[in-house]
């Protein structure tokens, strides 16, 4: 390709400033380069919580945002994932102690489907029944939190540490804990996607019922 062609291609592209959602005070997350706004939508960007808050102590938390809308030279995002770094999680593991975790999928009050992965780190080795009881506490508290919160509120409770504190407060009565963290929160489906899945499931169920009725008629 000639230098002139490359130059024309570059002139057709522009930089877009990526902003966090209102929930994160529209903080600037970075920039991205594209020749058309449509090519920007759907891109993701990873930043640390420390980069947003200015607190270097929060750099062990990675946040992922997805671009959903572009206006002029600004790209707007939604929050899609919260995840602790592997190095930080490894630092919490102690020999002779237990790590109790769970994968929990919930639906928020505004119909976002979210998966959360909390983890509790004990001071010493817990037995199987104690681990099961701690896991049950995790599941109950996470499910209750989702029943009472919107997606934005649930994300806030995770990012700000309130959900992990609630789990710690109850689970420590089962066995002494050093720490509780939410390892990961992932947006699995938005309200429209959840509704479409439910409608598809209803259609499938209706077809199955029709097939069963027809089979019963044939047998008669």
C-alpha positions in Angstrom: 0.0 0.0 0.0 1.4 3.4 -0.9 2.2 6.1 1.7 -0.6 8.3 0.1 -3.2 5.5 0.6 -2.1 5.1 4.3 -2.3 8.8 4.8 -5.9 8.9 3.4 -6.9 6.1 5.7 -5.6 7.9 8.7 -7.3 11.1 7.8 -10.6 9.2 7.7 -10.2 8.0 11.3 -10.8 9.8 14.5 -10.3 9.4 18.2 -13.2 8.8 20.5 -13.1 9.6 24.2 -14.5 6.7 26.3 -16.6 7.7 29.3 -17.8 5.5 32.3 -21.5 5.3 33.0 -23.1 7.9 35.3 -22.8 5.4 38.1 -19.0 6.0 37.9 -19.4 9.8 37.5 -18.7 9.8 33.8 -15.0 9.4 34.4 -12.8 9.3 31.3 -11.6 5.7 30.8 -9.4 6.2 27.7 -9.7 6.7 24.0 -10.2 4.5 20.9 -9.6 5.0 17.2 -12.0 4.2 14.3 -13.1 5.5 10.9 -16.8 5.0 11.7 -18.8 5.4 15.0 -20.5 2.0 14.3 -17.1 0.3 14.6 -16.6 1.7 18.1 -19.9 0.3 19.5 -19.3 -3.1 21.2 -15.7 -2.5 22.1 -14.6 -3.1 25.7 -12.1 -1.4 27.9 -10.5 -2.6 31.1 -9.4 -0.2 33.9 -8.6 -0.7 37.5 -10.8 0.7 40.2 -7.8 2.7 41.4 -7.6 4.5 38.1 -11.1 5.7 38.5 -11.0 6.6 42.2 -7.4 7.7 42.4 -6.8 5.2 45.2 -3.8 3.0 44.3 -4.9 0.5 47.0 -7.8 -0.4 44.7 -5.6 -1.4 41.7 -6.3 -5.1 42.5 -9.8 -4.6 41.2 -10.3 -4.7 37.4 -13.4 -3.2 35.9 -14.6 -3.8 32.3 -16.9 -1.5 30.4 -18.6 -2.0 27.0 -19.3 0.8 24.6 -23.0 1.0 23.8 -23.4 4.4 22.2 -21.4 7.0 20.3 -22.3 10.7 20.0 -19.9 13.0 18.2 -16.4 12.1 19.5 -17.6 10.6 22.7 -18.2 6.9 23.4 -20.6 6.0 26.3 -20.3 2.7 28.1 -22.1 0.2 30.4 -20.5 -1.7 33.2 -20.2 -5.4 32.4 -17.6 -7.0 34.8 -15.8 -6.7 38.1 -12.9 -9.0 38.7 -10.1 -9.2 41.3 -6.6 -9.8 39.9 -5.0 -13.2 40.2 -2.1 -12.0 42.1 -4.3 -10.5 44.8 -6.4 -13.6 45.1 -3.2 -15.7 45.4 -2.0 -13.5 48.2 -5.2 -14.3 50.2 -4.6 -18.1 50.1 -2.8 -19.6 53.2 -1.5 -23.0 53.7 -3.5 -24.9 56.2 -6.6 -22.7 55.7 -9.7 -23.1 53.5 -11.0 -21.1 50.5 -14.8 -21.4 50.2 -16.3 -20.1 47.0 -19.5 -20.3 45.0 -20.9 -19.4 41.6 -24.3 -17.7 41.9 -26.6 -16.5 39.1 -29.3 -14.0 40.1 -31.9 -11.7 38.6 -32.0 -8.1 39.8 -35.2 -6.1 40.4 -34.8 -4.5 36.9 -34.3 -7.9 35.2 -30.5 -8.0 34.6 -29.1 -11.5 35.0 -25.8 -11.4 36.8 -23.3 -14.0 37.9 -21.3 -13.5 41.1 -18.4 -15.5 42.6 -17.9 -14.7 46.2 -15.0 -16.3 48.2 -14.4 -16.7 51.9 -10.9 -17.3 53.3 -10.7 -19.0 56.7 -8.0 -18.6 59.4 -7.5 -22.4 59.6 -8.8 -25.5 57.8 -12.6 -25.8 58.0 -14.3 -29.1 57.8 -16.7 -30.1 55.0 -19.9 -29.2 56.9 -18.5 -25.8 57.9 -17.6 -25.1 54.3 -21.1 -26.1 53.1 -22.6 -23.8 55.8 -20.5 -20.8 54.7 -21.4 -21.5 51.1 -25.1 -21.5 52.0 -24.7 -18.1 53.7 -23.0 -16.8 50.5 -25.9 -18.0 48.3 -28.6 -16.7 50.6 -27.1 -13.2 51.0 -26.3 -12.8 47.3 -29.8 -13.9 46.3 -31.4 -11.6 48.9 -29.3 -8.7 47.7 -30.4 -9.2 44.1 -34.1 -9.4 45.1 -33.8 -6.0 46.7 -31.5 -4.2 44.3 -31.3 -2.9 40.7 -28.3 -3.9 38.6 -26.6 -0.6 39.4 -27.3 -0.9 43.1 -26.0 -4.5 43.1 -22.8 -3.4 41.3 -22.3 -0.6 43.8 -22.6 -3.0 46.7 -19.9 -5.2 45.2 -17.5 -2.4 44.2 -17.9 -0.7 47.5 -17.4 -3.9 49.5 -20.7 -3.9 51.2 -21.8 -7.3 49.9 -18.6 -9.0 50.9 -18.9 -7.3 54.4 -22.4 -8.7 54.8 -21.3 -12.2 54.0 -18.3 -11.9 56.3 -20.5 -10.7 59.2 -22.8 -13.7 59.0 -20.3 -16.4 57.9 -17.8 -15.7 60.6 -20.2 -17.1 63.2 -19.8 -20.5 61.5 -16.0 -20.5 61.4 -13.3 -17.8 61.9 -12.6 -15.9 58.7 -9.7 -13.7 57.5 -11.5 -12.2 54.6 -14.4 -12.3 52.2 -14.2 -11.0 48.6 -16.4 -11.1 45.5 -13.9 -12.5 43.1 -16.0 -11.7 40.0 -19.3 -10.1 38.9 -20.3 -10.6 35.3 -23.3 -9.2 33.5 -24.8 -12.2 31.7 -28.0 -10.8 30.1 -29.8 -7.5 29.9 -33.6 -7.2 30.4 -34.5 -7.5 26.7 -32.3 -10.6 26.4 -33.8 -12.2 29.5 -37.3 -11.5 28.2 -36.5 -13.0 24.8 -35.1 -16.1 26.5 -38.2 -16.5 28.6 -40.5 -16.1 25.6 -38.5 -18.7 23.7 -38.7 -21.1 26.7 -42.5 -20.6 26.8 -42.8 -21.4 23.1 -40.7 -24.6 23.6 -42.9 -25.7 26.5 -46.0 -25.1 24.4 -44.6 -27.2 21.6 -43.7 -30.0 24.0 -47.2 -30.0 25.4 -48.7 -30.1 21.9 -46.5 -33.1 21.1 -47.5 -34.9 24.3 -51.2 -34.3 23.5 -50.7 -35.6 20.0 -48.8 -38.7 21.2 -51.6 -39.4 23.8 -54.2 -39.1 21.1 -52.3 -41.5 18.8 -52.0 -44.1 21.7 -55.8 -43.8 22.4 
